[in-house]
Amino acid sequence: MLRFKILASAVPLLIAAVFARGGLLPPSHPCIAIADTSVQIAELPWHADLRVSFTNNPAFATVRVQISDSAEAADFAVVDDVDTAEGGACEANPATRSVEISARPSADVPVIYLSHDGPADYRIFVQSKTFSARDAAALVVGAGGAHRRLQAASL
Protein backbone atom coordinates (compact mmCIF):
# COMPACT_ATOMS: atom_id res chain seq x y z
CA MET A 1 0.00 0.00 0.00
CA LEU A 2 2.87 2.35 0.78
CA ARG A 3 4.35 1.75 -2.70
CA PHE A 4 1.06 2.72 -4.29
CA LYS A 5 0.98 5.99 -2.32
CA ILE A 6 4.55 6.83 -3.34
CA LEU A 7 3.74 6.04 -6.98
CA ALA A 8 0.52 8.04 -6.82
CA SER A 9 2.37 11.07 -5.46
CA ALA A 10 5.28 10.78 -7.92
CA VAL A 11 3.19 10.54 -11.12
CA PRO A 12 1.79 14.10 -10.94
CA LEU A 13 5.32 15.42 -10.35
CA LEU A 14 6.63 13.56 -13.39
CA ILE A 15 3.78 14.84 -15.55
CA ALA A 16 4.39 18.41 -14.33
CA ALA A 17 8.11 18.08 -15.14
CA VAL A 18 7.39 16.87 -18.68
CA PHE A 19 5.01 19.76 -19.39
CA ALA A 20 7.27 22.34 -17.72
CA ARG A 21 10.09 21.31 -20.04
CA GLY A 22 7.88 21.64 -23.09
CA GLY A 23 6.58 18.16 -23.69
CA LEU A 24 8.06 14.81 -24.57
CA LEU A 25 9.82 15.95 -27.74
CA PRO A 26 13.12 17.82 -27.57
CA PRO A 27 12.75 21.54 -28.26
CA SER A 28 13.74 22.79 -31.67
CA HIS A 29 16.64 25.18 -31.79
CA PRO A 30 16.93 27.79 -34.50
CA CYS A 31 19.25 26.41 -37.14
CA ILE A 32 20.50 27.28 -40.62
CA ALA A 33 22.13 24.98 -43.16
CA ILE A 34 24.99 26.27 -45.30
CA ALA A 35 26.62 23.92 -47.81
CA ASP A 36 27.66 20.76 -45.90
CA THR A 37 27.44 22.30 -42.45
CA SER A 38 24.73 23.62 -40.20
CA VAL A 39 24.81 26.27 -37.51
CA GLN A 40 22.38 26.16 -34.61
CA ILE A 41 21.72 27.98 -31.37
CA ALA A 42 23.46 25.96 -28.65
CA GLU A 43 21.28 23.78 -26.49
CA LEU A 44 23.63 24.20 -23.53
CA PRO A 45 26.19 27.01 -23.11
CA TRP A 46 29.14 24.66 -22.65
CA HIS A 47 28.37 22.94 -25.96
CA ALA A 48 28.84 26.14 -27.95
CA ASP A 49 31.59 26.33 -30.57
CA LEU A 50 31.19 30.10 -30.77
CA ARG A 51 29.78 32.75 -28.49
CA VAL A 52 28.29 36.03 -29.65
CA SER A 53 26.82 38.93 -27.75
CA PHE A 54 24.72 41.96 -28.57
CA THR A 55 25.15 45.63 -27.82
CA ASN A 56 22.93 48.68 -28.12
CA ASN A 57 25.96 50.91 -28.73
CA PRO A 58 27.38 50.75 -32.29
CA ALA A 59 30.77 51.92 -31.00
CA PHE A 60 31.20 48.62 -29.12
CA ALA A 61 30.16 46.41 -32.04
CA THR A 62 32.50 44.21 -34.02
CA VAL A 63 29.72 43.19 -36.44
CA ARG A 64 26.72 45.19 -37.64
CA VAL A 65 23.58 43.37 -38.72
CA GLN A 66 20.78 45.30 -40.36
CA ILE A 67 17.18 44.10 -40.16
CA SER A 68 15.84 44.45 -43.69
CA ASP A 69 12.23 45.24 -44.57
CA SER A 70 12.22 42.85 -47.53
CA ALA A 71 13.70 39.47 -48.34
CA GLU A 72 15.01 40.76 -51.67
CA ALA A 73 17.22 43.36 -49.96
CA ALA A 74 18.64 40.88 -47.44
CA ASP A 75 21.75 38.71 -47.56
CA PHE A 76 19.93 36.13 -45.46
CA ALA A 77 16.18 35.58 -45.13
CA VAL A 78 14.20 33.42 -42.73
CA VAL A 79 10.57 32.85 -43.65
CA ASP A 80 8.81 29.90 -42.07
CA ASP A 81 5.17 30.36 -42.90
CA VAL A 82 4.88 26.77 -44.10
CA ASP A 83 3.41 24.03 -41.94
CA THR A 84 6.17 21.45 -42.46
CA ALA A 85 9.89 21.91 -42.11
CA GLU A 86 12.31 20.70 -44.76
CA GLY A 87 13.41 17.29 -43.56
CA GLY A 88 17.09 16.84 -42.76
CA ALA A 89 18.06 20.47 -43.39
CA CYS A 90 19.61 20.90 -39.97
CA GLU A 91 20.27 17.43 -38.71
CA ALA A 92 23.21 17.27 -36.33
CA ASN A 93 26.41 15.98 -37.90
CA PRO A 94 30.13 16.32 -37.15
CA ALA A 95 30.22 19.61 -39.09
CA THR A 96 27.41 21.19 -37.04
CA ARG A 97 28.51 24.35 -35.25
CA SER A 98 26.72 25.67 -32.16
CA VAL A 99 26.39 29.35 -31.30
CA GLU A 100 25.59 30.68 -27.85
CA ILE A 101 24.15 34.14 -27.30
CA SER A 102 26.07 35.46 -24.33
CA ALA A 103 24.51 37.98 -21.96
CA ARG A 104 27.76 39.91 -21.53
CA PRO A 105 29.73 41.53 -24.35
CA SER A 106 33.37 40.52 -24.30
CA ALA A 107 36.47 41.41 -26.30
CA ASP A 108 37.01 37.79 -27.33
CA VAL A 109 33.58 37.20 -28.92
CA PRO A 110 31.81 38.89 -31.82
CA VAL A 111 29.67 41.74 -30.52
CA ILE A 112 26.64 42.33 -32.74
CA TYR A 113 24.87 45.64 -33.21
CA LEU A 114 21.41 44.85 -34.55
CA SER A 115 19.51 47.75 -36.11
CA HIS A 116 17.20 48.80 -38.92
CA ASP A 117 19.77 51.33 -40.20
CA GLY A 118 22.86 50.72 -42.30
CA PRO A 119 25.64 50.35 -43.11
CA ALA A 120 25.96 46.72 -42.15
CA ASP A 121 28.17 43.68 -42.55
CA TYR A 122 25.08 41.50 -42.98
CA ARG A 123 21.45 42.23 -43.86
CA ILE A 124 18.77 39.84 -42.61
CA PHE A 125 15.04 39.48 -43.12
CA VAL A 126 13.10 37.52 -40.51
CA GLN A 127 9.45 36.55 -40.69
CA SER A 128 9.25 33.55 -38.44
CA LYS A 129 7.38 31.84 -35.65
CA THR A 130 10.52 30.16 -34.31
CA PHE A 131 13.37 32.59 -35.12
CA SER A 132 13.86 35.99 -33.57
CA ALA A 133 15.96 38.63 -35.32
CA ARG A 134 18.59 38.07 -32.61
CA ASP A 135 18.65 34.31 -33.33
CA ALA A 136 19.06 34.92 -37.06
CA ALA A 137 21.80 37.51 -36.51
CA ALA A 138 23.69 35.17 -34.16
CA LEU A 139 23.47 32.30 -36.65
CA VAL A 140 24.57 34.40 -39.62
CA VAL A 141 27.52 35.83 -37.71
CA GLY A 142 28.36 32.34 -36.42
CA ALA A 143 28.24 30.92 -39.93
CA GLY A 144 30.35 33.74 -41.32
CA GLY A 145 32.83 33.70 -38.48
CA ALA A 146 32.89 37.52 -38.61
CA HIS A 147 34.87 39.08 -35.83
CA ARG A 148 36.57 42.24 -36.88
CA ARG A 149 36.49 45.71 -35.45
CA LEU A 150 34.32 48.02 -37.51
CA GLN A 151 35.98 51.17 -38.77
CA ALA A 152 34.75 54.40 -37.19
CA ALA A 153 33.86 55.68 -40.68
CA SER A 154 31.25 52.94 -41.12
CA LEU A 155 29.36 54.03 -38.01
C-alpha positions, 0 to 999 in steps of 0.5 A: 500500500505504501508503494502505491501511495509513493507512486501516486504522489510521484506521477503528478510530479513527473507529468508536471516536469514533462510539461514544464520542459515543453513536452516529450519531444526535444525543443527545436533550436533555431538552425540554418544549413549552409553547404555541408554544415549547419549552424544552430543555437546551442542547447547548452552554453558549454556545448557552444563552438562560438559565443556572440553577444549583442550591444545597443551601442554601435561603437562597441560592435564588431559586427553590424547586422541590419534588419531588412524590410524585404527578403530581396534586400537581405543577404539572409532571409528566414521565412517559415510560414509553411506548416512542415519543415524541410526534412534533414536540413539541420540534422546534427552531424560532425560539421554542425557548429553551435552558437551561444548568445552570451549575456555579456559583451566581451572582447574575445567574442563577436559583438553584434549591433542589430539595427534597422539602419545601415551600413551593415556587414550582414542584412537579414530578413526575418518573418518567423514563428521560431526565429527571432531577429537576434537568433538569425543575426547570431546564426549568420555571424556564427556561420560567417565567423565575422569578428573584426572591429568596424571602422569608425567611418562605417558608423 
